[in-house]
């Protein structure tokens, strides 16, 4: 368990919560009729499902970039919704909040992971000299 990445864990938490918000945003978008119902459901449910499965690739090459791309997609959809209904401003605020949470997860997680690696290296070095 000592080798687990906090950046990956925090990113997974943000994406999991955000997937629920995307689902509920899909329900609101459907009710507001911002686009054809098929389009709203396809995009909304598709994005929510992708956000649920994305933690499986976090930590692999391009995983965090893909997670960041999802944040850009959500931001784009929120801005697009503004042109269809004033409720899009609420979507925009929520998108900005989740972008902030994602950024925090990436920055804080990588910083703590780096500190854990440095401490492990220090402990290994001290362990070698005490033998």
C-alpha positions in Angstrom: 0.0 0.0 0.0 3.0 2.3 0.4 3.5 2.4 -3.4 0.0 3.7 -4.1 -0.1 7.1 -5.8 -2.0 9.8 -4.0 -2.3 11.7 -7.3 -4.1 8.8 -8.9 -6.4 8.4 -5.8 -7.3 12.0 -5.7 -7.9 12.2 -9.5 -10.1 9.1 -9.3 -12.2 10.7 -6.5 -12.7 13.9 -8.5 -13.7 12.0 -11.6 -16.1 9.8 -9.7 -17.9 12.7 -8.1 -17.8 14.7 -11.4 -19.4 11.8 -13.2 -22.5 12.1 -10.9 -22.6 15.8 -11.5 -22.4 15.2 -15.3 -25.3 12.7 -15.0 -27.4 15.2 -13.0 -26.5 17.9 -15.5 -27.7 15.6 -18.2 -31.1 15.4 -16.5 -31.3 19.1 -16.2 -30.2 19.6 -19.9 -32.9 17.1 -20.9 -35.5 19.0 -18.9 -34.4 22.3 -20.4 -34.4 20.9 -23.9 -31.0 22.4 -24.7 -30.7 20.0 -27.6 -32.4 17.0 -29.1 -33.0 14.4 -26.4 -30.9 11.7 -28.1 -28.0 14.1 -28.3 -28.3 15.2 -24.7 -28.4 11.6 -23.4 -25.7 10.3 -25.7 -23.3 13.1 -24.7 -24.2 13.2 -21.1 -24.3 9.5 -20.3 -21.3 8.8 -22.5 -19.3 11.4 -20.7 -20.4 10.2 -17.3 -19.5 6.6 -18.2 -16.1 7.7 -19.5 -15.4 9.6 -16.3 -16.3 6.5 -14.2 -13.8 4.3 -16.1 -11.0 6.8 -16.6 -9.5 6.1 -13.1 -8.5 2.7 -14.5 -6.0 4.5 -16.8 -4.7 7.2 -14.4 -1.1 6.7 -13.7 -0.4 5.2 -17.2 1.0 7.2 -20.0 -1.4 9.9 -21.0 -3.9 9.0 -18.3 -3.7 12.4 -16.6 -3.8 14.2 -19.9 -6.9 12.3 -20.8 -8.5 13.3 -17.4 -7.5 16.9 -18.1 -9.1 16.7 -21.6 -12.3 15.5 -19.9 -12.3 18.7 -17.8 -11.9 20.8 -21.0 -14.9 18.9 -22.6 -17.1 19.6 -19.5 -16.0 23.3 -19.7 -16.9 23.5 -23.4 -20.3 21.9 -22.8 -21.0 24.3 -20.0 -20.1 27.3 -22.2 -22.2 25.8 -25.1 -25.2 25.4 -22.8 -25.1 29.1 -21.9 -26.1 29.9 -25.5 -29.1 27.6 -25.2 -30.3 28.5 -21.7 -29.2 30.8 -18.8 -28.8 27.6 -16.6 -25.5 27.2 -18.5 -24.0 29.7 -16.1 -24.6 27.3 -13.3 -23.0 24.6 -15.3 -20.1 26.9 -16.0 -19.6 27.6 -12.3 -19.7 23.9 -11.5 -17.2 23.1 -14.3 -14.8 25.7 -13.0 -15.1 24.2 -9.5 -14.3 20.8 -10.8 -11.4 22.1 -12.9 -10.1 23.6 -9.7 -10.5 20.3 -7.8 -8.8 18.4 -10.7 -5.9 20.9 -10.7 -5.6 20.6 -6.9 -5.6 16.8 -7.1 -2.9 16.8 -9.8 -0.7 19.3 -8.0 -1.1 18.2 -4.4 -1.1 14.5 -5.3 2.1 14.8 -7.4 3.8 16.9 -4.7 3.0 14.4 -1.9 3.9 11.5 -4.1 7.3 13.1 -4.8 7.8 13.8 -1.1 7.0 10.1 -0.3 9.5 8.9 -2.8 12.2 11.3 -1.4 11.5 10.0 2.1 11.7 6.4 0.9 15.0 7.1 -0.7 16.3 8.8 2.4 15.2 5.9 4.6 16.8 3.4 2.2 20.1 5.4 2.4 19.9 5.6 6.2 19.2 1.9 6.3 22.2 1.1 4.2 24.6 3.1 6.5 23.2 1.6 9.7 24.0 -2.0 8.6 
